[in-house]
């Protein structure tokens, strides 16, 4: 099962946030099958902004962190088709444009899951289901992915 990661999962894994979520993000990522994980390029851009802004990390360190994530997982570029779908998600489902773009790229990449704290847990669009890995009750698809 292909799985896309949202910015908040990577930011927690980078240590930005409360300790329980940071620990959970690192444990979760360690359990996912590397070859099935996709990071939309939008996520790496947002990660840069968050780690430099909220995290007050030097740009060079954040750049290195982004490259490290890209060394491990596939990075999926945004396309014009994905942007068009993102506009539809904004209009039809009231998503924020950048969240919608991440969801749309996940669909283009044939992901079954998008791990995100920001979107509605269980929301499904074009075969991609959002699962919040930080809730006590894990989505069945996430439980299945973690048991691999």
C-alpha positions in Angstrom: 0.0 0.0 0.0 1.4 3.4 -1.0 1.4 6.0 1.7 2.0 9.8 1.5 3.3 11.8 4.4 2.1 15.3 5.3 4.2 18.1 6.7 3.2 17.6 10.4 4.4 14.0 10.4 7.9 15.1 9.2 8.0 18.1 11.5 7.3 16.0 14.5 9.8 13.4 13.4 12.3 16.3 13.2 11.6 17.0 16.9 9.3 20.1 16.5 6.4 19.7 18.8 5.4 17.8 22.0 7.5 14.8 22.9 4.7 12.2 22.6 3.9 13.2 19.0 7.6 13.5 18.1 8.2 10.0 19.4 5.1 8.6 17.7 6.1 10.1 14.4 9.6 8.6 14.5 8.2 5.2 15.5 5.6 5.3 12.8 8.0 6.3 10.1 10.4 3.5 11.2 7.6 0.9 10.7 6.5 2.0 7.3 7.8 0.2 4.2 10.3 2.6 2.7 9.5 1.7 -0.9 5.9 2.5 -0.5 6.2 5.9 1.1 5.8 9.1 -1.0 6.6 12.7 0.1 4.8 15.3 -2.0 7.4 18.1 -2.9 4.9 20.6 -1.3 5.5 18.8 2.0 9.2 19.5 1.8 8.6 23.1 1.1 6.3 23.4 4.0 8.7 21.5 6.2 11.4 24.1 5.3 9.1 27.0 6.3 8.0 25.4 9.6 11.5 24.3 10.7 13.1 27.7 9.8 10.1 29.7 11.2 8.7 28.0 14.2 11.8 25.8 14.8 14.2 28.7 14.3 16.6 26.4 12.6 19.3 27.6 10.2 18.4 27.3 6.6 21.4 25.1 5.8 20.4 22.6 8.5 16.8 22.5 7.2 18.0 22.1 3.6 20.1 19.1 4.8 17.1 17.6 6.6 14.9 17.9 3.5 17.6 16.2 1.4 17.8 13.5 4.0 14.1 12.8 3.7 14.4 12.8 -0.1 17.3 10.3 0.2 15.1 7.8 2.0 11.6 8.3 0.4 10.3 9.0 -3.1 9.5 12.7 -3.7 6.6 13.4 -5.9 6.5 16.6 -7.9 3.4 18.8 -8.2 1.8 18.8 -11.7 -0.6 21.1 -13.4 -3.2 18.3 -13.3 -2.7 17.9 -9.6 -3.1 21.7 -9.1 -6.4 21.5 -11.1 -7.6 18.7 -8.8 -6.5 20.7 -5.8 -8.7 23.6 -7.0 -11.6 21.2 -7.2 -10.9 20.0 -3.6 -10.9 23.6 -2.4 -14.2 24.4 -4.1 -16.0 21.0 -3.5 -14.6 20.2 0.0 -13.4 23.5 1.5 -9.8 22.3 1.9 -7.0 24.8 2.1 -5.2 25.0 -1.3 -1.8 23.6 -0.1 -3.5 20.7 1.8 -5.5 20.0 -1.3 -2.4 19.9 -3.5 -0.8 17.4 -1.2 -3.9 15.2 -1.3 -4.1 15.6 -5.1 -0.4 14.6 -5.5 -1.0 11.6 -3.3 -3.9 10.5 -5.6 -1.7 11.0 -8.6 0.9 8.8 -7.0 -1.7 6.1 -6.4 -1.4 6.4 -2.6 -4.0 4.6 -0.5 -3.2 6.6 2.6 -2.2 10.2 3.4 -0.9 10.5 7.0 -1.9 13.9 8.2 -3.0 15.6 11.4 -4.4 18.6 9.5 -7.1 17.0 7.4 -10.2 15.2 8.5 -9.4 11.7 9.7 -11.2 9.2 7.4 -11.8 11.7 4.5 -11.4 9.8 1.3 -11.0 11.3 -2.2 -9.9 9.5 -5.4 -9.0 6.4 -3.4 -6.8 8.3 -0.9 -7.9 8.1 2.7 -6.6 10.6 5.3 -5.5 8.9 8.5 -4.4 10.9 11.5 -1.6 8.9 13.1 -1.8 10.9 16.3 -5.3 9.8 17.4 -5.8 7.1 19.9 -8.1 5.1 17.6 -6.0 4.4 14.5 -7.7 4.2 11.1 -7.9 0.5 10.0 -5.8 1.2 6.9 -3.1 2.8 9.1 -3.2 -0.2 11.4 -2.8 -2.5 8.4 0.1 -0.5 7.1 1.9 -0.5 10.5 1.6 -4.3 10.8 3.6 -4.9 7.6 
